[in-house]
C-alpha cells in the first residue's frame, strides 16, 4: 500500500518498523534498511534476512525488475493467507482427535496408577476366582504401583520420541507421511491441500512472469511433503530438458495418479496447449480449496463416532473388570447351599444329644478308616479371614452344612481336633467345626 501510494522503499520500511513490537522483526527490517541504503535491491535485502521462502523472494525480484512490485506484493499477501489457511485446516481437523485421545490416555493412566493398585489389594483379599479382564487390570495396577515412577516417564518419552522421529524430524518424517497417506480420509485431505497450494503458488508465479522451470523449482522448495517434492523435482528437471507437462507426467517413474488425479493432469495439459496455464492453475487452486473445506468437515464427523467407540471400549473394560468380581461375591453370599437359616437352639431330646443305648451292639470300626482323633482341652483364637467372618460347619468338612459364623478375634473353647478341623463350642452353646487355616491355639 505504501509503495502503491508513491512512498520510497526505505521510508516505507521505516514506517513499518515503528509499528512492529517484535524485536527480531525490527532487527531484520533494520538490516534491510542498511542493505538498501548501501545500494542493494529490495529482493536481495529480503533474501539476506531469511524471513520468507525462495518463491516469495522470486516474486519480489520479478516485481522489481518488471515495475510491478506493489502488485506482486499483494499477490504474496494473498498467497501467504492461502498457505496459512491450508495449514490451519489440517491443524483444526487433527486437534479434536488428538485432544480426545490425550485426555483418554491421561485419565486411563491416572486410574491405572492410583486406583487399580487399591482394587488389586481388595480383590486379592476376597480369594475369589477373578475374570480374565480383572486379572489383566490387576496386573497392570500392580505394575504401575510398583514401577509407575519409572515406567510412566519412560512410556511418555518413548511416545514423544516416536512422534518426533515419525512426523517431525526431517530425515525420517517421510515414514509418517506414508502412514498418513495410507489412511483414506487423511490421504484425501492431504492431497487436496497440496493440490490447492500447487495451484495458487505455481499459477501466481507463472502469472507474474516467472519461467516455468524457476516456478517449479520454487514450488519444490515451498512444499513440505517429500512425496510431492519428488514429483515437483521430476517435473522441473523434465521441463528443463524440453519435455512438455504431459510428457513429464508420463515419464514419472511411480504411479502419479494417486498424487495428481487424472482430471487435474488433463486440465494442466489443456492449459499448457491453450497458453492459459496460469489461469488453469489458479482455477485448480480454487476448486481444491473448496474441496478441502468439505473434507475437513467430513473428517470431523467421521472421527467423532470412532473416538466415542474407543473411549466406550476403555470405560466398559474397566467397568467389567471391577463389577464382575463384585457380582461373583454377591452370588456366593446368596447361594442357597451356603446360606444360614438361623438354626434353632439345640433341643435336649435331639438325636445327637441322646446317649447310645446300653443294649445296642458295639459298632466295629471299618478297617479302611484312618481317622486321626486328638482329645485336647484348650482355646482357639479366630484369625482375620479377609471377609470379616469364619464359617462354622456341622462336620469337619468344607462340604458340610453351615451352622453358624464366628468373627475374627473371638476366643472359643474347642473339644477335639480331627484331620485339620477343630470342634468348637460357639458362644450360644452350640457346637460346630472350623478349619485350622484361620484359627490358632491360645490360652483364654
C-alpha positions as a Markdown table, in Angstrom:
| # | Residue | x | y | z |
|---|---|---|---|---|
| 1 | Unk | 0.0 | 0.0 | 0.0 |
| 2 | Unk | 2.8 | 2.4 | 0.8 |
| 3 | Unk | 4.7 | 1.6 | -2.4 |
| 4 | Unk | 1.5 | 2.0 | -4.4 |
| 5 | Unk | 1.0 | 5.4 | -2.9 |
| 6 | Unk | 4.4 | 6.5 | -4.1 |
| 7 | Unk | 6.4 | 6.2 | -0.9 |
| 8 | Unk | 10.1 | 5.3 | -1.1 |
| 9 | Unk | 11.0 | 1.8 | -0.1 |
| 10 | Unk | 13.4 | 3.0 | 2.6 |
| 11 | Unk | 10.8 | 5.2 | 4.2 |
| 12 | Unk | 8.1 | 2.5 | 3.9 |
| 13 | Unk | 10.3 | 0.1 | 5.8 |
| 14 | Unk | 11.0 | 2.7 | 8.5 |
| 15 | Unk | 7.3 | 3.4 | 8.9 |
| 16 | Unk | 6.5 | -0.4 | 9.2 |
| 17 | Unk | 9.3 | -0.8 | 11.8 |
| 18 | Unk | 7.8 | 1.8 | 14.1 |
| 19 | Unk | 4.5 | -0.1 | 14.3 |
| 20 | Unk | 6.1 | -3.6 | 15.0 |
| 21 | Unk | 6.6 | -4.9 | 18.5 |
| 22 | Unk | 8.7 | -8.0 | 17.7 |
| 23 | Unk | 12.4 | -7.3 | 18.4 |
| 24 | Unk | 13.5 | -9.9 | 16.0 |
| 25 | Unk | 11.5 | -8.5 | 13.1 |
| 26 | Unk | 12.7 | -5.0 | 13.9 |
| 27 | Unk | 16.2 | -6.2 | 13.7 |
| 28 | Unk | 15.6 | -7.8 | 10.4 |
| 29 | Unk | 14.0 | -4.6 | 9.0 |
| 30 | Unk | 17.0 | -2.6 | 10.2 |
| 31 | Unk | 19.3 | -5.0 | 8.4 |
| 32 | Unk | 17.2 | -4.5 | 5.2 |
| 33 | Unk | 17.4 | -0.7 | 5.6 |
| 34 | Unk | 21.2 | -0.9 | 5.9 |
| 35 | Unk | 21.3 | -3.1 | 2.8 |
| 36 | Unk | 19.0 | -0.8 | 0.8 |
| 37 | Unk | 20.8 | 2.4 | 1.9 |
| 38 | Unk | 24.1 | 0.7 | 0.7 |
| 39 | Unk | 22.6 | 0.3 | -2.8 |
| 40 | Unk | 21.1 | -3.2 | -2.6 |
| 41 | Unk | 17.8 | -4.1 | -4.2 |
| 42 | Unk | 14.8 | -5.0 | -2.1 |
| 43 | Unk | 14.7 | -8.7 | -3.1 |
| 44 | Unk | 18.4 | -9.1 | -2.2 |
| 45 | Unk | 17.9 | -7.4 | 1.2 |
| 46 | Unk | 14.9 | -9.6 | 1.8 |
| 47 | Unk | 16.8 | -12.7 | 0.8 |
| 48 | Unk | 19.6 | -11.9 | 3.3 |
| 49 | Unk | 17.1 | -11.9 | 6.2 |
| 50 | Unk | 15.8 | -15.5 | 5.5 |
| 51 | Unk | 12.3 | -14.3 | 6.5 |
| 52 | Unk | 10.4 | -15.6 | 3.5 |
| 53 | Unk | 10.7 | -18.7 | 1.3 |
| 54 | Unk | 12.5 | -18.6 | -2.1 |
| 55 | Unk | 9.4 | -18.4 | -4.3 |
| 56 | Unk | 8.2 | -15.3 | -2.4 |
| 57 | Unk | 11.7 | -13.6 | -2.8 |
| 58 | Unk | 11.4 | -14.6 | -6.5 |
| 59 | Unk | 8.1 | -12.8 | -6.8 |
| 60 | Unk | 9.6 | -9.6 | -5.2 |
| 61 | Unk | 12.5 | -9.8 | -7.7 |
| 62 | Unk | 10.2 | -10.2 | -10.7 |
| 63 | Unk | 8.1 | -7.2 | -9.4 |
| 64 | Unk | 11.2 | -5.0 | -9.0 |
| 65 | Unk | 12.5 | -5.9 | -12.4 |
| 66 | Unk | 9.2 | -5.5 | -14.2 |
| 67 | Unk | 8.0 | -2.4 | -12.3 |
| 68 | Unk | 5.1 | -4.4 | -10.8 |
| 69 | Unk | 6.4 | -4.5 | -7.2 |
| 70 | Unk | 3.2 | -3.3 | -5.4 |
| 71 | Unk | 1.0 | -5.8 | -7.4 |
| 72 | Unk | 3.4 | -8.7 | -6.7 |
| 73 | Unk | 3.5 | -7.8 | -3.0 |
| 74 | Unk | -0.4 | -8.0 | -2.9 |
| 75 | Unk | -0.1 | -11.4 | -4.6 |
| 76 | Unk | 2.4 | -12.5 | -2.0 |
| 77 | Unk | 0.0 | -11.5 | 0.8 |
| 78 | Unk | -2.9 | -13.4 | -0.8 |
| 79 | Unk | -0.6 | -16.4 | -1.2 |
| 80 | Unk | 0.6 | -16.3 | 2.4 |
| 81 | Unk | -3.0 | -16.1 | 3.6 |
| 82 | Unk | -3.9 | -19.2 | 1.5 |
| 83 | Unk | -1.0 | -21.2 | 2.8 |
| 84 | Unk | -1.9 | -20.3 | 6.4 |
| 85 | Unk | -5.5 | -21.3 | 5.7 |
| 86 | Unk | -4.4 | -24.7 | 4.4 |
| 87 | Unk | -2.2 | -25.3 | 7.5 |
| 88 | Unk | -5.0 | -24.2 | 9.9 |
| 89 | Unk | -7.5 | -26.6 | 8.2 |
| 90 | Unk | -5.2 | -29.6 | 8.7 |
| 91 | Unk | -4.5 | -28.4 | 12.2 |
| 92 | Unk | -8.2 | -27.9 | 13.1 |
| 93 | Unk | -9.0 | -31.3 | 11.6 |
| 94 | Unk | -6.4 | -33.1 | 13.8 |
| 95 | Unk | -6.7 | -31.2 | 17.0 |
| 96 | Unk | -10.1 | -32.7 | 18.0 |
| 97 | Unk | -9.0 | -36.4 | 17.8 |
| 98 | Unk | -5.6 | -35.6 | 19.4 |
| 99 | Unk | -7.2 | -33.8 | 22.3 |
| 100 | Unk | -9.7 | -36.6 | 22.9 |
| 101 | Unk | -7.0 | -39.3 | 22.8 |
| 102 | Unk | -4.8 | -37.3 | 25.1 |
| 103 | Unk | -7.5 | -36.9 | 27.7 |
| 104 | Unk | -8.4 | -40.6 | 27.4 |
| 105 | Unk | -4.8 | -41.7 | 27.9 |
| 106 | Unk | -4.3 | -39.2 | 30.8 |
| 107 | Unk | -7.5 | -40.3 | 32.7 |
| 108 | Unk | -6.7 | -44.0 | 32.0 |
| 109 | Unk | -3.1 | -43.6 | 33.2 |
| 110 | Unk | -4.4 | -41.9 | 36.4 |
| 111 | Unk | -6.9 | -44.7 | 37.0 |
| 112 | Unk | -4.2 | -47.4 | 36.4 |
| 113 | Unk | -1.6 | -45.7 | 38.6 |
| 114 | Unk | -3.6 | -44.6 | 41.6 |
| 115 | Unk | -6.9 | -46.6 | 41.7 |
| 116 | Unk | -6.1 | -50.1 | 40.3 |
| 117 | Unk | -3.4 | -50.9 | 42.9 |
| 118 | Unk | -6.0 | -50.4 | 45.7 |
| 119 | Unk | -8.6 | -52.5 | 43.8 |
| 120 | Unk | -6.0 | -55.2 | 43.4 |
| 121 | Unk | -5.4 | -55.4 | 47.1 |
| 122 | Unk | -9.1 | -55.6 | 47.8 |
| 123 | Unk | -9.7 | -58.4 | 45.3 |
| 124 | Unk | -6.7 | -60.4 | 46.4 |
| 125 | Unk | -8.1 | -60.5 | 50.0 |
| 126 | Unk | -11.5 | -61.8 | 48.8 |
| 127 | Unk | -9.9 | -65.0 | 47.5 |
| 128 | Unk | -12.3 | -65.2 | 44.5 |
| 129 | Unk | -11.9 | -66.7 | 41.1 |
| 130 | Unk | -11.4 | -63.5 | 39.2 |
| 131 | Unk | -12.3 | -63.0 | 35.5 |
| 132 | Unk | -9.5 | -62.6 | 32.9 |
| 133 | Unk | -10.2 | -58.9 | 32.4 |
| 134 | Unk | -9.9 | -58.3 | 36.1 |
| 135 | Unk | -6.6 | -60.3 | 36.3 |
| 136 | Unk | -5.2 | -58.2 | 33.5 |
| 137 | Unk | -6.3 | -55.0 | 35.2 |
| 138 | Unk | -4.8 | -56.1 | 38.5 |
| 139 | Unk | -1.5 | -56.9 | 36.9 |
| 140 | Unk | -1.4 | -53.5 | 35.2 |
| 141 | Unk | -2.3 | -51.9 | 38.5 |
| 142 | Unk | 0.4 | -53.8 | 40.4 |
| 143 | Unk | 2.9 | -52.9 | 37.8 |
| 144 | Unk | 2.1 | -49.2 | 37.8 |
| 145 | Unk | 2.0 | -49.3 | 41.6 |
| 146 | Unk | 5.5 | -50.8 | 41.9 |
| 147 | Unk | 7.2 | -49.2 | 38.8 |
| 148 | Unk | 5.0 | -46.3 | 37.9 |
| 149 | Unk | 7.5 | -43.6 | 38.7 |
| 150 | Unk | 9.9 | -45.2 | 36.2 |
| 151 | Unk | 7.6 | -46.7 | 33.7 |
| 152 | Unk | 5.2 | -43.8 | 33.1 |
| 153 | Unk | 8.0 | -41.2 | 32.2 |
| 154 | Unk | 9.7 | -43.8 | 30.1 |
| 155 | Unk | 6.5 | -44.5 | 28.2 |
| 156 | Unk | 5.9 | -40.8 | 27.7 |
| 157 | Unk | 9.4 | -40.2 | 26.4 |
| 158 | Unk | 9.1 | -43.1 | 24.1 |
| 159 | Unk | 5.8 | -41.9 | 22.7 |
| 160 | Unk | 7.1 | -38.4 | 22.1 |
| 161 | Unk | 10.3 | -39.8 | 20.5 |
| 162 | Unk | 8.2 | -41.9 | 18.1 |
| 163 | Unk | 6.0 | -38.9 | 17.2 |
| 164 | Unk | 9.1 | -36.7 | 16.7 |
| 165 | Unk | 11.1 | -39.1 | 14.5 |
| 166 | Unk | 8.0 | -40.2 | 12.6 |
| 167 | Unk | 6.3 | -36.9 | 11.8 |
| 168 | Unk | 8.7 | -34.0 | 12.6 |
| 169 | Unk | 12.4 | -35.0 | 12.1 |
| 170 | Unk | 13.3 | -34.0 | 8.5 |
| 171 | Unk | 15.2 | -37.2 | 7.7 |
| 172 | Unk | 12.6 | -39.7 | 8.9 |
| 173 | Unk | 9.3 | -37.8 | 8.6 |
| 174 | Unk | 8.7 | -39.5 | 5.3 |
| 175 | Unk | 7.6 | -42.5 | 7.3 |
| 176 | Unk | 4.8 | -40.5 | 8.9 |
| 177 | Unk | 3.8 | -39.1 | 5.6 |
| 178 | Unk | 3.4 | -42.7 | 4.2 |
| 179 | Unk | 1.4 | -43.7 | 7.2 |
| 180 | Unk | -0.9 | -40.7 | 6.8 |
| 181 | Unk | -1.1 | -41.3 | 3.1 |
| 182 | Unk | -2.3 | -44.8 | 3.7 |
| 183 | Unk | -5.4 | -43.6 | 5.7 |
| 184 | Unk | -8.2 | -43.0 | 3.2 |
| 185 | Unk | -9.8 | -39.7 | 4.5 |
| 186 | Unk | -6.4 | -38.3 | 5.7 |
| 187 | Unk | -4.9 | -39.1 | 2.4 |
| 188 | Unk | -7.7 | -37.2 | 0.6 |
| 189 | Unk | -7.3 | -34.2 | 2.8 |
| 190 | Unk | -3.5 | -34.0 | 2.3 |
| 191 | Unk | -3.9 | -34.4 | -1.4 |
| 192 | Unk | -6.4 | -31.6 | -1.7 |
| 193 | Unk | -4.4 | -29.3 | 0.4 |
| 194 | Unk | -1.2 | -29.9 | -1.6 |
| 195 | Unk | -3.0 | -29.5 | -5.0 |
| 196 | Unk | -4.6 | -26.3 | -3.8 |
| 197 | Unk | -1.2 | -25.0 | -2.7 |
| 198 | Unk | 0.3 | -26.1 | -6.0 |
| 199 | Unk | -2.4 | -24.3 | -8.0 |
| 200 | Unk | -2.0 | -21.0 | -6.1 |
| 201 | Unk | 1.8 | -20.9 | -5.9 |
| 202 | Unk | 2.5 | -22.1 | -9.4 |
| 203 | Unk | -0.3 | -20.1 | -11.0 |
| 204 | Unk | 0.8 | -16.9 | -9.2 |
| 205 | Unk | 4.5 | -17.3 | -10.1 |
| 206 | Unk | 3.7 | -18.0 | -13.8 |
| 207 | Unk | 1.2 | -15.2 | -13.9 |
| 208 | Unk | 3.8 | -12.8 | -12.5 |
| 209 | Unk | 6.1 | -13.7 | -15.4 |
| 210 | Unk | 8.4 | -16.3 | -13.8 |
| 211 | Unk | 9.7 | -19.0 | -16.2 |
| 212 | Unk | 8.2 | -22.5 | -15.8 |
| 213 | Unk | 11.4 | -24.1 | -14.6 |
| 214 | Unk | 12.0 | -21.5 | -12.0 |
| 215 | Unk | 8.4 | -21.6 | -10.9 |
| 216 | Unk | 8.6 | -25.4 | -10.5 |
| 217 | Unk | 11.8 | -25.0 | -8.5 |
| 218 | Unk | 10.1 | -22.5 | -6.2 |
| 219 | Unk | 7.2 | -24.9 | -5.8 |
| 220 | Unk | 9.6 | -27.7 | -5.0 |
| 221 | Unk | 11.2 | -25.6 | -2.2 |
| 222 | Unk | 7.8 | -24.4 | -0.9 |
| 223 | Unk | 6.4 | -27.9 | -0.4 |
| 224 | Unk | 6.9 | -29.7 | 2.9 |
| 225 | Unk | 5.8 | -33.2 | 1.8 |
| 226 | Unk | 8.7 | -35.3 | 0.4 |
| 227 | Unk | 6.4 | -37.5 | -1.7 |
| 228 | Unk | 5.3 | -34.3 | -3.6 |
| 229 | Unk | 8.7 | -32.7 | -3.6 |
| 230 | Unk | 10.0 | -35.7 | -5.6 |
| 231 | Unk | 7.2 | -35.1 | -8.1 |
| 232 | Unk | 7.9 | -31.4 | -8.4 |
| 233 | Unk | 11.7 | -32.1 | -8.8 |
| 234 | Unk | 10.9 | -34.6 | -11.6 |
| 235 | Unk | 8.6 | -32.0 | -13.4 |
| 236 | Unk | 11.3 | -29.3 | -13.1 |
| 237 | Unk | 14.1 | -31.5 | -14.5 |
| 238 | Unk | 11.8 | -32.9 | -17.2 |
| 239 | Unk | 10.6 | -29.5 | -18.4 |
| 240 | Unk | 14.2 | -28.2 | -18.3 |
| 241 | Unk | 15.1 | -30.9 | -20.7 |
| 242 | Unk | 12.5 | -29.7 | -23.1 |
| 243 | Unk | 9.6 | -32.0 | -22.4 |
| 244 | Unk | 6.0 | -30.9 | -22.1 |
| 245 | Unk | 4.0 | -31.2 | -18.9 |
| 246 | Unk | 2.1 | -34.2 | -20.5 |
| 247 | Unk | 5.3 | -36.0 | -21.4 |
| 248 | Unk | 6.7 | -35.2 | -17.9 |
| 249 | Unk | 3.7 | -36.8 | -16.3 |
| 250 | Unk | 4.1 | -39.9 | -18.5 |
| 251 | Unk | 7.8 | -40.2 | -17.6 |
| 252 | Unk | 7.3 | -40.1 | -13.8 |
| 253 | Unk | 8.6 | -43.5 | -12.5 |
| 254 | Unk | 5.9 | -44.1 | -9.9 |
| 255 | Unk | 2.2 | -44.1 | -10.2 |
| 256 | Unk | 1.3 | -40.5 | -10.5 |
| 257 | Unk | -2.5 | -40.9 | -10.4 |
| 258 | Unk | -2.5 | -41.3 | -6.6 |
| 259 | Unk | -0.7 | -37.9 | -6.3 |
| 260 | Unk | -2.4 | -35.9 | -9.0 |
| 261 | Unk | -5.8 | -37.1 | -10.2 |
| 262 | Unk | -6.3 | -37.7 | -14.0 |
| 263 | Unk | -8.7 | -34.8 | -14.2 |
| 264 | Unk | -6.1 | -32.4 | -12.9 |
| 265 | Unk | -3.5 | -33.7 | -15.3 |
| 266 | Unk | -5.9 | -33.2 | -18.2 |
| 267 | Unk | -6.6 | -29.6 | -17.1 |
| 268 | Unk | -2.8 | -28.9 | -16.9 |
| 269 | Unk | -2.2 | -30.4 | -20.3 |
| 270 | Unk | -5.1 | -28.4 | -21.8 |
| 271 | Unk | -3.9 | -25.2 | -20.1 |
| 272 | Unk | -0.4 | -25.7 | -21.5 |
| 273 | Unk | -1.7 | -26.2 | -25.1 |
| 274 | Unk | -4.0 | -23.2 | -24.9 |
| 275 | Unk | -1.3 | -20.9 | -23.3 |
| 276 | Unk | -3.6 | -20.4 | -20.3 |
| 277 | Unk | -1.6 | -22.4 | -17.7 |
| 278 | Unk | -1.5 | -19.7 | -15.0 |
| 279 | Unk | -5.3 | -19.2 | -15.2 |
| 280 | Unk | -5.8 | -23.0 | -15.2 |
| 281 | Unk | -3.6 | -23.4 | -12.1 |
| 282 | Unk | -5.4 | -20.7 | -10.2 |
| 283 | Unk | -8.7 | -22.4 | -11.1 |
| 284 | Unk | -7.4 | -25.7 | -9.8 |
| 285 | Unk | -6.4 | -23.9 | -6.5 |
| 286 | Unk | -9.9 | -22.6 | -6.1 |
| 287 | Unk | -11.5 | -25.9 | -6.7 |
| 288 | Unk | -9.4 | -27.8 | -4.3 |
| 289 | Unk | -9.6 | -25.1 | -1.7 |
| 290 | Unk | -13.4 | -25.7 | -1.6 |
| 291 | Unk | -12.9 | -29.4 | -1.5 |
| 292 | Unk | -10.6 | -29.0 | 1.4 |
| 293 | Unk | -13.2 | -27.3 | 3.5 |
| 294 | Unk | -15.7 | -30.1 | 2.8 |
| 295 | Unk | -13.2 | -32.8 | 3.6 |
| 296 | Unk | -12.2 | -31.1 | 6.8 |
| 297 | Unk | -15.9 | -31.1 | 8.0 |
| 298 | Unk | -16.4 | -34.7 | 6.9 |
| 299 | Unk | -13.2 | -35.8 | 8.7 |
| 300 | Unk | -14.5 | -34.4 | 12.0 |
| 301 | Unk | -17.9 | -36.1 | 11.5 |
| 302 | Unk | -16.2 | -39.5 | 10.8 |
| 303 | Unk | -13.7 | -39.3 | 13.7 |
| 304 | Unk | -16.3 | -38.5 | 16.3 |
| 305 | Unk | -18.1 | -41.9 | 16.4 |
| 306 | Unk | -14.7 | -43.7 | 16.1 |
| 307 | Unk | -13.3 | -41.8 | 19.1 |
| 308 | Unk | -16.5 | -42.5 | 21.0 |
| 309 | Unk | -16.2 | -46.2 | 20.4 |
| 310 | Unk | -12.6 | -46.2 | 21.6 |
| 311 | Unk | -13.5 | -44.3 | 24.8 |
| 312 | Unk | -16.5 | -46.6 | 25.3 |
| 313 | Unk | -14.4 | -49.7 | 25.0 |
| 314 | Unk | -12.0 | -48.4 | 27.6 |
| 315 | Unk | -14.8 | -47.5 | 30.0 |
| 316 | Unk | -16.6 | -50.8 | 29.5 |
| 317 | Unk | -13.4 | -52.8 | 30.0 |
| 318 | Unk | -12.6 | -51.1 | 33.3 |
| 319 | Unk | -16.3 | -51.3 | 34.5 |
| 320 | Unk | -16.4 | -55.1 | 33.7 |
| 321 | Unk | -13.1 | -55.7 | 35.4 |
| 322 | Unk | -14.4 | -54.0 | 38.6 |
| 323 | Unk | -18.1 | -55.2 | 38.6 |
| 324 | Unk | -17.7 | -58.9 | 37.7 |
| 325 | Unk | -15.8 | -59.8 | 40.9 |
| 326 | Unk | -18.4 | -57.9 | 42.9 |
| 327 | Unk | -21.2 | -59.9 | 41.3 |
| 328 | Unk | -19.3 | -63.1 | 42.0 |
| 329 | Unk | -19.1 | -62.2 | 45.7 |
| 330 | Unk | -22.8 | -61.3 | 45.9 |
| 331 | Unk | -23.7 | -64.5 | 44.1 |
| 332 | Unk | -21.6 | -66.5 | 46.6 |
| 333 | Unk | -23.4 | -64.9 | 49.5 |
| 334 | Unk | -26.8 | -65.5 | 48.0 |
| 335 | Unk | -26.1 | -69.2 | 47.2 |
| 336 | Unk | -28.8 | -71.3 | 49.0 |
| 337 | Unk | -26.4 | -74.0 | 49.7 |
| 338 | Unk | -24.2 | -71.6 | 51.8 |
| 339 | Unk | -26.9 | -69.6 | 53.4 |
| 340 | Unk | -27.5 | -69.8 | 57.2 |
| 341 | Unk | -31.2 | -70.3 | 58.2 |
| 342 | Unk | -30.9 | -69.1 | 61.8 |
| 343 | Unk | -30.9 | -72.6 | 63.4 |
| 344 | Unk | -33.0 | -73.0 | 66.5 |
| 345 | Unk | -31.2 | -73.7 | 69.8 |
| 346 | Unk | -30.5 | -77.3 | 70.5 |
| 347 | Unk | -33.2 | -79.4 | 72.0 |
| 348 | Unk | -32.3 | -81.8 | 74.8 |
| 349 | Unk | -34.3 | -84.5 | 73.0 |
| 350 | Unk | -32.4 | -84.2 | 69.8 |
| 351 | Unk | -30.9 | -87.4 | 68.4 |
| 352 | Unk | -27.4 | -86.0 | 68.6 |
| 353 | Unk | -27.6 | -85.5 | 72.4 |
| 354 | Unk | -29.2 | -88.8 | 73.3 |
| 355 | Unk | -26.6 | -91.2 | 74.7 |
| 356 | Unk | -26.4 | -94.6 | 73.0 |
| 357 | Unk | -28.5 | -97.4 | 74.3 |
| 358 | Unk | -26.6 | -99.8 | 76.6 |
| 359 | Unk | -28.1 | -102.8 | 74.8 |
| 360 | Unk | -27.0 | -101.6 | 71.5 |
| 361 | Unk | -24.3 | -103.8 | 70.0 |
| 362 | Unk | -20.9 | -102.1 | 69.7 |
| 363 | Unk | -20.1 | -100.7 | 66.3 |
| 364 | Unk | -16.9 | -102.2 | 64.9 |
| 365 | Unk | -14.7 | -99.6 | 63.2 |
| 366 | Unk | -14.2 | -100.0 | 59.5 |
| 367 | Unk | -10.7 | -101.4 | 58.8 |
| 368 | Unk | -10.1 | -98.9 | 56.0 |
| 369 | Unk | -10.8 | -95.8 | 58.2 |
| 370 | Unk | -7.7 | -93.8 | 59.0 |
| 371 | Unk | -9.3 | -91.0 | 61.0 |
| 372 | Unk | -6.9 | -89.2 | 63.4 |
| 373 | Unk | -8.6 | -88.2 | 66.7 |
| 374 | Unk | -7.0 | -85.9 | 69.2 |
| 375 | Unk | -8.7 | -85.1 | 72.5 |
| 376 | Unk | -7.5 | -81.7 | 73.8 |
| 377 | Unk | -8.7 | -79.1 | 76.3 |
| 378 | Unk | -7.7 | -75.6 | 75.1 |
| 379 | Unk | -9.0 | -72.5 | 73.4 |
| 380 | Unk | -8.8 | -71.1 | 69.9 |
| 381 | Unk | -8.5 | -67.5 | 68.6 |
| 382 | Unk | -10.2 | -66.7 | 65.3 |
| 383 | Unk | -7.8 | -65.0 | 62.8 |
| 384 | Unk | -8.5 | -62.5 | 60.1 |
| 385 | Unk | -10.1 | -64.2 | 57.1 |
| 386 | Unk | -10.4 | -61.2 | 54.7 |
| 387 | Unk | -14.3 | -61.5 | 54.7 |
| 388 | Unk | -15.0 | -60.5 | 58.3 |
| 389 | Unk | -16.2 | -63.9 | 59.5 |
| 390 | Unk | -15.4 | -67.6 | 59.7 |
| 391 | Unk | -18.0 | -70.2 | 58.7 |
| 392 | Unk | -18.8 | -72.9 | 61.3 |
| 393 | Unk | -19.9 | -76.2 | 59.8 |
| 394 | Unk | -21.8 | -79.2 | 61.1 |
| 395 | Unk | -18.9 | -81.6 | 60.5 |
| 396 | Unk | -15.2 | -81.4 | 59.8 |
| 397 | Unk | -15.6 | -81.0 | 56.0 |
| 398 | Unk | -15.8 | -78.0 | 53.7 |
| 399 | Unk | -18.9 | -79.6 | 52.1 |
| 400 | Unk | -20.8 | -79.9 | 55.4 |
| 401 | Unk | -23.8 | -77.6 | 56.0 |
| 402 | Unk | -23.2 | -74.3 | 57.8 |
| 403 | Unk | -24.5 | -74.0 | 61.4 |
| 404 | Unk | -23.1 | -70.5 | 62.2 |
| 405 | Unk | -20.4 | -68.0 | 62.0 |
| 406 | Unk | -17.8 | -66.5 | 64.3 |
| 407 | Unk | -15.8 | -63.3 | 63.9 |
| 408 | Unk | -12.0 | -62.7 | 63.9 |
| 409 | Unk | -10.7 | -62.1 | 67.4 |
| 410 | Unk | -13.2 | -64.4 | 69.1 |
| 411 | Unk | -11.7 | -66.9 | 71.7 |
| 412 | Unk | -13.6 | -70.2 | 71.6 |
| 413 | Unk | -13.3 | -73.4 | 73.6 |
| 414 | Unk | -12.6 | -76.5 | 71.4 |
| 415 | Unk | -13.2 | -80.1 | 72.2 |
| 416 | Unk | -11.1 | -82.0 | 69.7 |
| 417 | Unk | -9.1 | -81.8 | 66.5 |
| 418 | Unk | -9.6 | -84.1 | 63.6 |
| 419 | Unk | -7.9 | -84.0 | 60.1 |
| 420 | Unk | -7.2 | -80.3 | 60.1 |
| 421 | Unk | -10.6 | -79.3 | 61.7 |
| 422 | Unk | -11.4 | -78.2 | 65.2 |
| 423 | Unk | -14.7 | -79.0 | 67.0 |
| 424 | Unk | -15.6 | -75.8 | 68.9 |
| 425 | Unk | -18.2 | -74.6 | 71.3 |
| 426 | Unk | -19.9 | -71.4 | 70.0 |
| 427 | Unk | -20.9 | -68.5 | 72.3 |
| 428 | Unk | -24.5 | -69.7 | 72.1 |
| 429 | Unk | -23.6 | -73.2 | 73.4 |
| 430 | Unk | -23.9 | -75.0 | 70.1 |
| 431 | Unk | -21.0 | -77.0 | 68.7 |
| 432 | Unk | -19.5 | -77.0 | 65.2 |
| 433 | Unk | -16.3 | -77.4 | 63.3 |
| 434 | Unk | -13.9 | -74.8 | 61.8 |
| 435 | Unk | -10.9 | -75.2 | 59.6 |
| 436 | Unk | -7.4 | -74.8 | 61.1 |
| 437 | Unk | -6.4 | -72.3 | 58.4 |
| 438 | Unk | -8.0 | -69.3 | 60.2 |
| 439 | Unk | -7.5 | -70.2 | 63.9 |
| 440 | Unk | -4.7 | -70.7 | 66.3 |
| 441 | Unk | -4.5 | -72.3 | 69.7 |
| 442 | Unk | -4.1 | -70.0 | 72.6 |
| 443 | Unk | -4.7 | -69.6 | 76.3 |
| 444 | Unk | -8.0 | -68.0 | 77.3 |
